């Protein structure tokens, strides 16, 4: 009975081998990045031997051998890339440096211009374990004028540098991992002007992007110019934080950075225009079909847009997918959309395996996959077939926005700890506006730029940009527009996403139903697995974040860096920070080298020394005479890197930072 069932499943999935082979590689990739310790070279030798053994048996067991090989490659590829890069970080403590190097890129940021410097030479380098020849690139924020500075220039400056941060909270974003694979050895900010030692001889795409962005901002201002810059070159850092928050709350951030929608629209416009133009000269195209010429132009045109936009992950994925489609037209081969998604994802992960843990890649992949599956079902069932074009277009816009929002919701929840409640409303207006008005304006801008008349195109785009900004401002300001949530177990969410994604591909009804059943069980369990910390302590910065009597998260230390504050509040789902050093903190008492945090008849005694600054003056523990049902003590020497405490029922759960830290090559 069981053997027959397995045979039936294998038969059903016989035409779906590509999915299972791709999944084997992805599972290997997931396995590598989920490890708490870096694999040893002995382990890697074992993996190489396993690959050789699988190659020997590939004739007799082709599918299982290929699956084994791809699983091992999923581990070997990111390991090899990590150790070939071997990016060295500077010290964790901010330090002063004199810097020389070549400017690789200049881009606007919210707090100044962001420059990336390569071929770095540091003086005053206190971290002798990282000699200059082993340093990668460095990324610096510059607030002074850069009027005469361009990419390629050899410059000198003074700056405060420090290593990119590992996660500061459970499940927090790992900036060190991202920087490691990008070859960034340090980040920081300049404390002097940049002096040109030798002027760069050649321009670059980065220089062109910088000029375009600067021109847009100078004509349209930071807000509208930032939106236009996002559409044209994929860079919107000039937008001020308050307005950018409104855009994020409205769920429109995906329209600002060049992504799948932008590349797809650009490719289709090139295809349609090129085909119409080719048909005018059909007598000279005896050996070529106009459709094939148009497909080639679509590939070239979309690649140029990809290059100018800065090779973003979502844009690369969309370019590969569209290129596969147009290559199918050129070579008269039928292409299947879902397989195109898998192939593009596989190629991206093969070249950039670290993208698997980046939210942008996951959101892009899930949104496109969900939209394709939805429209395949709609066309198969012939829904809306009898509606006129306008009604059908409006319905499809709502469906697309709804599907994209729902499919990316899990990744948004665990990475950004918030949900945009009204994003469907804002996208209903902004997506058609971008597709029908702003994107054609982008093409006109590129056509006008070589002739120096692009300023007229910018003015043509202004009304559409104003409408976009008003939609973001209105929706982002609505009550309850943004729902903040606390930390959710990342592993459960990623497993849920994986199971649902596989269920969209499999042909076996039994397997699909089983996957959906398990996914539903995980979805039901997730809300019960959420454990919000009532108290967070980081010894090194003397930061204590706690929930006060009003349910508001409060810091005991006033001088908390904003990025720390943001990370902690995202973890606990906090709405605001209250800190008034003149008010006594009723939840705390301190005496003779220890403090105690009290909540719901439970008290956690922390042998920690001074948590508060001199103005806070918390209560003396002599004033706390209540009988506590639970008294639990913790010594700071046992939690040197800090801890989380959550008060549940009659139990105080302590999670040490060291329990969630990893010993990976990018964590050292």
C-alpha positions as CSV (number, residue, x, y, z in Angstrom):
1,X,0.0,0.0,0.0
2,X,2.7,2.5,1.1
3,X,5.0,1.5,-1.8
4,X,2.2,2.0,-4.3
5,X,1.4,5.4,-2.8
6,X,5.1,6.4,-3.1
7,X,5.2,5.2,-6.7
8,X,2.1,7.3,-7.5
9,X,3.6,10.4,-6.0
10,X,6.8,9.9,-7.9
11,X,4.8,9.4,-11.1
12,X,2.8,12.6,-10.5
13,X,6.0,14.5,-9.9
14,X,7.9,13.1,-12.8
15,X,7.5,16.3,-14.8
16,X,8.4,18.4,-11.8
17,X,12.0,17.3,-11.4
18,X,13.3,20.8,-11.8
19,X,11.4,21.9,-8.7
20,X,12.9,19.2,-6.5
21,X,16.4,19.7,-7.8
22,X,16.2,23.4,-7.2
23,X,14.7,22.7,-3.7
24,X,17.7,20.5,-2.9
25,X,20.1,23.4,-3.6
26,X,18.0,25.8,-1.6
27,X,17.8,23.4,1.4
28,X,21.6,23.1,1.3
29,X,21.9,26.9,1.2
30,X,19.4,27.2,4.2
31,X,21.4,24.6,6.1
32,X,24.7,26.5,5.7
33,X,23.3,29.9,6.9
34,X,21.3,28.3,9.8
35,X,24.4,26.8,11.4
36,X,25.6,28.3,14.6
37,X,29.3,27.4,13.9
38,X,31.2,27.7,10.7
39,X,31.8,24.3,9.0
40,X,35.3,23.0,9.4
41,X,37.6,22.2,6.5
42,X,37.3,18.5,7.5
43,X,33.5,18.7,7.0
44,X,34.0,20.4,3.6
45,X,36.3,17.6,2.5
46,X,33.6,15.1,3.4
47,X,31.1,17.1,1.3
48,X,33.4,17.0,-1.7
49,X,33.8,13.3,-1.3
50,X,30.0,12.9,-1.1
51,X,29.7,14.8,-4.4
52,X,32.2,12.5,-6.1
53,X,30.4,9.4,-4.8
54,X,27.1,10.9,-6.1
55,X,28.7,11.5,-9.5
56,X,29.7,7.8,-9.6
57,X,26.2,6.7,-9.0
58,X,24.5,9.3,-11.3
59,X,23.9,6.8,-14.1
60,X,22.1,4.2,-11.9
61,X,20.3,6.7,-9.7
62,X,20.1,10.0,-11.7
63,X,17.5,11.9,-9.8
64,X,18.6,11.1,-6.3
65,X,22.3,11.6,-7.2
66,X,21.6,15.0,-8.7
67,X,19.5,16.0,-5.7
68,X,22.4,15.0,-3.4
69,X,24.9,16.9,-5.5
70,X,22.8,20.0,-5.5
71,X,22.2,19.8,-1.8
72,X,26.0,19.6,-1.2
73,X,26.6,22.4,-3.6
74,X,24.1,24.5,-1.6
75,X,26.5,24.2,1.3
76,X,29.7,24.3,-0.6
77,X,29.0,27.4,-2.8
78,X,28.3,29.9,0.1
79,X,31.1,28.4,2.1
80,X,33.6,28.8,-0.8
81,X,32.4,32.4,-1.5
82,X,32.7,33.3,2.2
83,X,36.2,32.0,2.5
84,X,37.4,33.3,-0.8
85,X,36.1,36.8,0.2
86,X,37.4,36.5,3.8
87,X,36.5,40.1,4.5
88,X,38.4,41.4,7.4
89,X,36.6,43.8,9.8
90,X,38.2,46.6,11.8
91,X,37.6,46.7,15.6
92,X,34.2,46.9,17.1
93,X,34.8,50.1,19.0
94,X,34.6,53.3,17.0
95,X,38.1,54.6,16.4
96,X,39.7,57.6,14.6
97,X,41.5,56.9,11.2
98,X,43.3,58.8,8.5
99,X,42.1,57.2,5.2
100,X,43.4,57.2,1.6
101,X,41.7,55.3,-1.2
102,X,39.8,55.4,-4.5
103,X,36.1,56.4,-4.5
104,X,34.0,53.6,-5.9
105,X,30.6,55.1,-5.6
106,X,28.8,58.2,-4.3
107,X,25.1,58.0,-3.4
108,X,22.8,60.2,-1.3
109,X,21.8,59.2,2.1
110,X,19.3,60.4,4.7
111,X,22.1,61.9,6.8
112,X,24.5,63.0,4.0
113,X,26.3,61.5,1.1
114,X,27.3,57.9,1.3
115,X,30.6,57.1,-0.3
116,X,32.3,53.7,-0.8
117,X,36.1,53.7,-0.9
118,X,38.2,50.8,-2.3
119,X,42.0,50.2,-2.3
120,X,42.0,51.5,1.3
121,X,45.0,52.6,3.2
122,X,44.5,53.4,6.9
123,X,46.7,55.2,9.3
124,X,46.2,55.2,13.0
125,X,44.9,51.6,12.6
126,X,44.9,50.3,16.2
127,X,43.7,46.9,15.0
128,X,47.0,45.4,14.0
129,X,45.4,42.1,13.2
130,X,43.9,43.7,10.0
131,X,46.8,45.1,7.9
132,X,45.8,47.5,5.1
133,X,46.4,45.0,2.4
134,X,43.7,42.7,3.9
135,X,41.1,45.4,4.2
136,X,38.1,45.5,1.8
137,X,36.1,48.5,1.0
138,X,34.8,51.0,3.6
139,X,31.4,52.8,3.6
140,X,31.4,56.4,5.0
141,X,28.7,59.0,5.5
142,X,29.9,62.5,4.5
143,X,28.0,65.6,5.5
144,X,30.4,68.1,3.9
145,X,30.2,69.3,0.3
146,X,31.3,66.9,-2.5
147,X,31.0,69.3,-5.4
148,X,34.4,68.5,-7.0
149,X,34.5,64.9,-5.9
150,X,33.6,62.1,-8.4
151,X,34.0,58.3,-8.6
152,X,37.5,57.2,-9.5
153,X,39.2,60.1,-7.5
154,X,42.0,59.1,-5.2
155,X,41.2,61.0,-1.9
156,X,42.3,61.4,1.7
157,X,40.1,62.1,4.7
158,X,39.7,61.6,8.4
159,X,36.9,59.4,9.8
160,X,35.5,57.4,12.7
161,X,35.2,53.8,11.7
162,X,33.8,50.6,13.3
163,X,32.9,47.2,12.2
164,X,29.4,46.4,10.8
165,X,27.1,45.2,13.6
166,X,25.9,41.7,14.2
167,X,22.3,41.4,15.4
168,X,21.7,43.3,18.6
169,X,18.4,41.5,19.3
170,X,17.1,38.0,18.7
171,X,16.3,37.7,15.0
172,X,17.6,41.2,14.3
173,X,19.1,42.1,10.9
174,X,22.7,40.9,10.5
175,X,24.5,43.9,9.0
176,X,27.8,42.1,9.4
177,X,26.7,39.2,7.2
178,X,25.6,41.6,4.5
179,X,28.7,43.7,4.7
180,X,30.9,40.6,4.7
181,X,29.6,39.3,1.4
182,X,29.7,42.8,-0.1
183,X,33.4,43.1,1.0
184,X,32.8,46.0,3.4
185,X,35.4,46.1,6.1
186,X,34.2,49.1,8.0
187,X,31.5,51.7,8.2
188,X,31.5,55.1,9.8
189,X,31.4,58.9,9.2
190,X,33.8,61.5,8.0
191,X,35.2,64.1,10.4
192,X,37.0,66.2,7.8
193,X,36.6,67.3,4.2
194,X,37.7,65.1,1.4
195,X,40.9,66.1,-0.3
196,X,41.7,65.0,-3.9
197,X,45.1,63.5,-4.2
198,X,44.7,62.4,-7.8
199,X,41.7,63.1,-10.0
200,X,40.0,60.1,-11.6
201,X,40.5,59.8,-15.4
202,X,37.3,58.0,-16.4
203,X,33.6,58.3,-15.6
204,X,31.4,55.4,-14.6
205,X,27.8,54.3,-14.3
206,X,28.0,55.3,-10.6
207,X,29.0,58.8,-11.6
208,X,26.1,58.9,-14.0
209,X,23.7,57.8,-11.3
210,X,25.0,60.4,-9.0
211,X,24.6,63.2,-11.6
212,X,21.0,62.1,-12.4
213,X,20.0,61.9,-8.7
214,X,21.6,65.3,-8.0
215,X,19.8,66.9,-10.9
216,X,16.4,65.4,-9.9
217,X,16.7,66.6,-6.4
218,X,17.8,70.1,-7.4
219,X,14.8,70.5,-9.7
220,X,12.1,68.7,-7.7
221,X,13.3,68.9,-4.1
222,X,14.1,66.1,-1.7
223,X,10.7,64.4,-1.6
224,X,9.6,64.5,-5.3
225,X,13.2,64.2,-6.5
226,X,13.7,61.2,-4.3
227,X,10.7,59.5,-5.8
228,X,11.8,60.2,-9.3
229,X,15.4,59.1,-8.5
230,X,14.0,55.8,-7.1
231,X,12.1,55.2,-10.4
232,X,15.0,56.2,-12.7
233,X,18.2,54.9,-10.9
234,X,16.8,52.9,-8.0
235,X,18.1,55.3,-5.3
236,X,15.7,57.2,-3.0
237,X,17.9,58.0,0.0
238,X,17.4,61.8,-0.4
239,X,13.8,61.4,0.9
240,X,13.6,62.7,4.5
241,X,12.8,60.1,7.2
242,X,9.3,61.4,8.0
243,X,8.1,61.2,4.4
244,X,9.8,57.9,3.9
245,X,8.1,56.5,6.9
246,X,4.7,57.6,5.4
247,X,5.7,55.8,2.1
248,X,6.5,52.6,4.1
249,X,3.4,52.7,6.1
250,X,1.4,53.2,2.9
251,X,3.1,50.1,1.5
252,X,4.6,51.9,-1.5
253,X,8.3,51.4,-0.9
254,X,8.4,48.6,-3.6
255,X,7.6,51.2,-6.2
256,X,10.6,53.4,-5.3
257,X,13.4,50.9,-5.9
258,X,13.8,49.4,-9.3
259,X,12.3,46.0,-9.1
260,X,10.4,43.3,-11.1
261,X,7.6,45.6,-12.1
262,X,9.9,48.3,-13.4
263,X,12.1,45.9,-15.4
264,X,9.1,44.1,-16.9
265,X,7.4,47.4,-18.0
266,X,10.7,48.6,-19.5
267,X,11.2,45.3,-21.4
268,X,7.6,45.3,-22.7
269,X,7.8,48.9,-23.9
270,X,11.1,48.2,-25.7
271,X,9.5,45.1,-27.2
272,X,6.4,46.8,-28.5
273,X,8.1,49.9,-29.8
274,X,11.0,47.9,-31.4
275,X,8.5,45.6,-33.1
276,X,6.4,48.4,-34.6
277,X,9.6,50.1,-35.8
278,X,11.0,46.8,-37.3
279,X,7.7,46.3,-39.2
280,X,8.4,49.6,-41.1
281,X,11.6,48.1,-42.5
282,X,10.3,44.5,-43.0
283,X,11.8,44.3,-46.5
284,X,15.3,44.5,-45.0
285,X,14.6,41.8,-42.5
286,X,14.2,38.8,-44.8
287,X,16.1,36.5,-42.6
288,X,14.6,37.7,-39.3
289,X,11.1,38.0,-37.9
290,X,10.3,41.4,-36.5
291,X,9.2,39.7,-33.3
292,X,12.7,38.2,-32.8
293,X,14.4,41.6,-33.4
294,X,12.0,43.2,-30.9
295,X,12.8,40.5,-28.4
296,X,16.5,41.1,-28.7
297,X,16.0,44.9,-28.3
298,X,13.9,44.2,-25.2
299,X,16.7,42.2,-23.6
300,X,19.3,44.9,-24.5
301,X,17.1,47.8,-23.3
302,X,16.1,46.2,-20.0
303,X,19.8,45.3,-19.4
304,X,20.8,49.0,-19.8
305,X,18.1,50.0,-17.3
306,X,19.3,47.2,-15.0
307,X,22.9,48.6,-15.1
308,X,21.8,52.2,-14.5
309,X,19.6,51.1,-11.6
310,X,22.5,49.6,-9.8
311,X,21.9,45.8,-10.2
312,X,19.4,45.4,-7.4
313,X,18.5,41.8,-6.5
314,X,14.8,42.2,-7.5
315,X,15.8,43.9,-10.7
316,X,18.3,41.1,-11.6
317,X,15.6,38.5,-10.9
318,X,13.1,40.2,-13.1
319,X,15.7,40.7,-15.9
320,X,16.6,37.0,-15.9
321,X,12.9,36.1,-16.0
322,X,12.2,38.5,-18.9
323,X,15.3,37.4,-20.7
324,X,14.3,33.8,-20.5
325,X,10.9,34.7,-21.9
326,X,12.3,36.8,-24.8
327,X,15.0,34.1,-25.6
328,X,12.1,31.7,-25.9
329,X,10.7,34.0,-28.6
330,X,14.0,34.2,-30.4
331,X,14.6,30.5,-30.4
332,X,11.0,29.5,-30.8
333,X,10.9,27.7,-27.4
334,X,8.0,27.6,-25.1
335,X,8.7,29.0,-21.7
336,X,6.8,28.1,-18.5
337,X,6.5,31.1,-16.1
338,X,7.0,29.2,-12.8
339,X,10.0,27.4,-14.1
340,X,11.4,30.8,-15.2
341,X,11.0,32.0,-11.6
342,X,12.9,28.9,-10.3
343,X,15.7,29.3,-12.9
344,X,16.2,33.0,-12.1
345,X,16.2,32.3,-8.4
346,X,18.6,29.4,-8.8
347,X,21.0,31.6,-10.9
348,X,20.9,34.4,-8.3
349,X,21.6,32.0,-5.4
350,X,24.4,30.3,-7.3
351,X,26.1,33.7,-7.8
352,X,25.0,35.4,-4.6
353,X,24.1,32.6,-2.2
354,X,23.8,35.1,0.7
355,X,20.7,36.6,-1.0
356,X,18.7,33.7,0.5
357,X,18.7,35.6,3.9
358,X,17.9,39.0,2.4
359,X,14.3,40.2,2.7
360,X,14.4,41.8,-0.8
361,X,15.1,38.6,-2.6
362,X,12.5,36.6,-0.6
363,X,9.8,39.2,-1.0
364,X,10.5,39.5,-4.8
365,X,10.5,35.8,-5.3
366,X,7.3,35.2,-3.3
367,X,5.4,38.1,-4.9
368,X,6.1,37.1,-8.4
369,X,5.5,33.4,-7.8
370,X,2.1,34.1,-6.1
371,X,1.0,36.5,-8.9
372,X,1.9,33.9,-11.6
373,X,0.0,31.1,-9.8
374,X,-3.0,33.4,-9.3
375,X,-3.3,34.5,-12.9
376,X,-2.7,30.9,-14.2
377,X,-5.7,29.9,-12.1
378,X,-7.8,32.9,-13.3
379,X,-7.1,32.2,-17.0
380,X,-7.7,28.5,-16.6
381,X,-11.1,29.1,-15.0
382,X,-11.8,32.0,-17.5
383,X,-12.8,34.4,-14.7
384,X,-13.6,38.0,-15.8
385,X,-13.4,36.9,-19.5
386,X,-16.5,38.8,-20.5
387,X,-15.6,42.1,-18.7
388,X,-14.5,45.1,-20.8
389,X,-10.9,46.2,-20.8
390,X,-11.2,49.0,-18.2
391,X,-13.2,46.9,-15.6
392,X,-10.9,44.0,-16.1
393,X,-7.8,46.2,-15.7
394,X,-9.2,47.6,-12.4
395,X,-10.0,44.1,-11.1
396,X,-6.6,42.8,-12.0
397,X,-4.9,45.8,-10.3
398,X,-6.8,45.0,-7.0
399,X,-6.0,41.3,-7.3
400,X,-2.3,41.9,-8.0
401,X,-1.9,44.3,-5.1
402,X,-3.8,41.9,-2.8
403,X,-1.8,38.9,-3.8
404,X,1.6,40.7,-3.6
405,X,0.7,42.1,-0.2
406,X,-0.4,38.8,1.3
407,X,2.5,36.8,-0.2
408,X,5.1,39.1,1.2
409,X,3.4,39.6,4.6
410,X,5.4,36.9,6.5
411,X,8.7,38.3,5.4
412,X,7.6,41.9,6.2
413,X,6.4,40.8,9.7
414,X,9.7,39.1,10.7
415,X,12.1,41.6,9.2
416,X,10.3,44.9,9.8
417,X,8.0,44.0,12.6
418,X,5.0,46.0,11.2
419,X,2.1,45.5,8.8
420,X,0.8,48.2,6.5
421,X,-3.0,48.0,7.0
422,X,-4.1,50.1,4.0
423,X,-1.5,49.2,1.5
424,X,-4.1,47.8,-0.9
425,X,-5.8,51.2,-1.1
426,X,-2.6,53.1,-1.8
427,X,-1.4,50.5,-4.4
428,X,-4.7,50.7,-6.1
429,X,-3.9,54.3,-7.1
430,X,-0.1,54.3,-7.1
431,X,0.5,51.2,-9.2
432,X,-1.6,52.3,-12.3
433,X,-0.1,55.8,-11.9
434,X,3.5,54.4,-12.0
435,X,2.7,51.9,-14.8
436,X,0.8,54.2,-17.2
437,X,2.4,57.6,-16.4
438,X,5.7,57.6,-14.5
439,X,7.4,54.7,-16.2
440,X,6.9,56.0,-19.8
441,X,8.3,59.3,-18.3
442,X,11.4,57.4,-17.2
443,X,12.0,56.2,-20.8
444,X,11.5,59.7,-22.2
445,X,14.0,60.9,-19.6
446,X,16.7,58.5,-20.9
447,X,15.9,59.4,-24.5
448,X,16.1,63.1,-23.7
449,X,19.3,63.0,-21.5
450,X,21.9,62.7,-24.3
451,X,20.4,65.8,-25.9
452,X,20.3,67.9,-22.7
453,X,16.5,68.4,-22.7
454,X,15.6,66.0,-19.9
455,X,14.5,68.9,-17.7
456,X,11.4,69.2,-19.8
457,X,10.6,65.6,-19.1
458,X,11.1,66.1,-15.4
459,X,8.5,68.8,-15.4
460,X,6.1,66.5,-17.3
461,X,6.6,63.9,-14.6
462,X,6.0,66.4,-11.8
463,X,2.1,66.1,-11.6
464,X,2.4,62.3,-11.4
465,X,5.0,62.6,-8.6
466,X,2.8,65.0,-6.7
467,X,-0.1,62.6,-6.8
468,X,2.2,59.7,-5.7
469,X,3.4,61.8,-2.7
470,X,-0.2,62.9,-1.8
471,X,-1.4,59.3,-1.8
472,X,1.6,58.2,0.4
473,X,1.0,61.2,2.8
474,X,-2.8,60.6,3.1
475,X,-2.7,56.8,3.5
476,X,0.4,56.9,5.7
477,X,-1.3,59.4,8.1
478,X,-4.6,57.4,8.5
479,X,-5.3,56.1,12.0
480,X,-4.1,52.5,12.6
481,X,-2.3,52.5,9.3
482,X,0.7,50.8,10.8
483,X,0.4,47.8,13.1
484,X,3.5,47.0,15.0
485,X,4.2,43.5,16.1
486,X,6.8,41.9,18.4
487,X,9.4,39.2,17.6
488,X,8.1,36.1,15.8
489,X,10.1,32.9,15.5
490,X,12.0,33.3,12.2
491,X,12.4,29.5,11.7
492,X,8.7,28.9,11.9
493,X,7.9,31.6,9.4
494,X,10.6,30.5,6.9
495,X,9.3,26.9,7.2
496,X,5.8,28.1,6.5
497,X,6.9,30.1,3.5
498,X,8.9,27.1,2.1
499,X,5.9,24.7,2.5
500,X,3.5,27.1,0.8
501,X,5.9,27.8,-2.0
502,X,6.4,24.1,-2.7
503,X,2.6,23.5,-2.6
504,X,2.3,25.9,-5.5
505,X,4.5,23.7,-7.7
506,X,3.7,20.1,-6.8
507,X,1.3,18.2,-9.0
508,X,0.5,15.4,-6.5
509,X,-2.8,16.3,-4.8
510,X,-1.8,14.2,-1.7
511,X,1.5,16.0,-1.3
512,X,-0.1,19.4,-1.9
513,X,-2.8,18.8,0.7
514,X,-0.3,17.5,3.2
515,X,1.9,20.5,2.8
516,X,-1.0,22.9,3.2
517,X,-2.2,21.0,6.3
518,X,1.3,21.3,8.0
519,X,1.5,25.0,6.9
520,X,-1.9,25.7,8.4
521,X,-0.8,24.0,11.7
522,X,2.3,26.2,11.8
523,X,0.2,29.3,11.1
524,X,-2.1,28.5,14.0
525,X,0.8,27.8,16.3
526,X,2.8,31.0,15.5
527,X,0.6,33.4,17.5
528,X,1.0,31.2,20.6
529,X,4.8,31.1,20.1
530,X,5.3,34.8,20.4
531,X,7.0,35.8,23.6
532,X,7.4,39.4,24.3
533,X,10.3,40.5,26.5
534,X,9.3,42.7,29.4
535,X,12.9,43.6,30.2
536,X,16.0,43.8,28.0
537,X,19.5,44.5,29.3
538,X,22.7,45.1,27.5
539,X,25.6,45.4,29.9
540,X,28.2,47.0,27.6
541,X,26.1,50.0,26.8
542,X,24.3,50.0,30.2
543,X,20.9,49.9,28.4
544,X,17.8,48.6,30.0
545,X,14.6,48.5,28.1
546,X,11.5,47.6,30.2
547,X,7.8,47.7,30.1
548,X,6.4,50.2,32.5
549,X,3.0,50.1,34.3
550,X,1.3,51.8,31.3
551,X,2.5,49.1,28.9
552,X,5.0,51.5,27.2
553,X,8.6,50.4,26.6
554,X,11.0,52.7,28.3
555,X,14.8,53.1,28.4
556,X,16.6,53.7,31.7
557,X,19.5,55.3,29.9
558,X,18.9,58.5,28.0
559,X,21.9,58.3,25.7
560,X,20.9,55.3,23.6
561,X,21.9,55.3,19.9
562,X,19.0,55.6,17.6
563,X,19.8,52.4,15.7
564,X,19.9,50.5,19.0
565,X,16.6,52.0,20.0
566,X,15.0,51.1,16.7
567,X,16.2,47.5,16.9
568,X,15.0,47.0,20.5
569,X,11.6,48.5,19.9
570,X,11.1,46.4,16.7
571,X,11.9,43.3,18.8
572,X,9.3,44.1,21.4
573,X,6.8,45.7,19.1
574,X,7.1,49.0,21.0
575,X,5.1,52.0,19.8
576,X,7.2,54.7,21.5
577,X,10.0,55.4,23.9
578,X,9.4,57.4,27.1
579,X,12.4,58.7,29.1
580,X,12.2,61.4,31.6
581,X,15.3,61.4,33.9
582,X,13.5,63.5,36.5
583,X,10.8,60.9,37.1
584,X,11.4,58.0,39.5
585,X,11.0,54.6,37.8
586,X,8.4,52.8,39.8
587,X,9.1,49.4,38.3
588,X,12.7,49.4,39.5
589,X,14.5,49.6,42.8
590,X,18.2,49.7,43.3
591,X,20.4,49.2,46.4
592,X,24.1,48.4,47.0
593,X,25.2,47.0,43.6
594,X,21.9,45.4,42.5
595,X,18.6,46.4,41.0
596,X,15.3,44.6,40.9
597,X,12.5,44.8,38.3
598,X,9.0,44.0,39.6
599,X,6.0,43.0,37.6
600,X,2.8,41.1,38.4
601,X,3.9,40.0,41.9
602,X,7.2,38.7,40.4
603,X,10.6,40.3,41.0
604,X,13.8,39.7,39.1
605,X,16.9,40.7,41.1
606,X,19.8,41.8,38.9
607,X,23.3,42.0,40.4
608,X,24.3,44.6,37.9
609,X,25.6,47.7,39.6
610,X,24.4,51.0,38.3
611,X,21.7,50.8,35.5
612,X,20.5,54.4,35.8
613,X,22.2,57.7,35.2
614,X,22.7,60.0,38.1
615,X,19.4,61.9,37.5
616,X,17.1,58.8,37.4
617,X,17.2,58.1,41.1
618,X,15.1,55.0,41.2
619,X,13.4,53.8,44.4
620,X,15.3,52.2,47.2
621,X,14.5,48.5,47.5
622,X,13.7,49.2,51.2
623,X,10.5,50.8,50.1
624,X,9.3,47.6,48.4
625,X,7.6,45.6,51.1
626,X,5.1,43.6,49.0
627,X,5.3,39.8,49.2
628,X,6.4,38.5,45.8
629,X,5.2,35.1,44.6
630,X,8.3,34.7,42.5
631,X,11.8,36.0,43.4
632,X,14.5,35.1,40.9
633,X,18.1,36.3,41.0
634,X,20.6,36.6,38.1
635,X,24.2,37.6,38.3
636,X,25.6,39.8,35.5
637,X,28.7,37.7,35.2
638,X,26.5,34.9,34.0
639,X,25.0,37.1,31.3
640,X,27.9,39.3,30.3
641,X,26.5,40.0,26.8
642,X,23.1,40.9,28.1
643,X,19.7,39.1,28.3
644,X,16.0,39.2,27.7
645,X,13.5,38.5,30.5
646,X,9.8,37.7,29.9
647,X,7.4,37.4,32.8
648,X,4.8,34.7,32.0
649,X,2.4,33.4,34.6
650,X,4.5,32.5,37.6
651,X,7.7,32.0,35.7
652,X,10.5,34.4,34.6
653,X,12.1,33.2,31.4
654,X,15.7,34.4,30.8
655,X,17.3,34.3,27.4
656,X,21.0,35.1,27.2
657,X,22.3,37.0,24.2
658,X,25.1,34.3,24.0
659,X,22.4,31.7,23.4
660,X,21.4,33.3,20.1
661,X,24.8,34.5,18.9
662,X,26.7,32.5,16.2
663,X,30.3,31.7,15.7
664,X,30.4,32.3,11.9
665,X,33.2,33.7,9.8
666,X,31.4,37.1,9.6
667,X,30.7,37.1,13.4
668,X,34.4,37.2,14.4
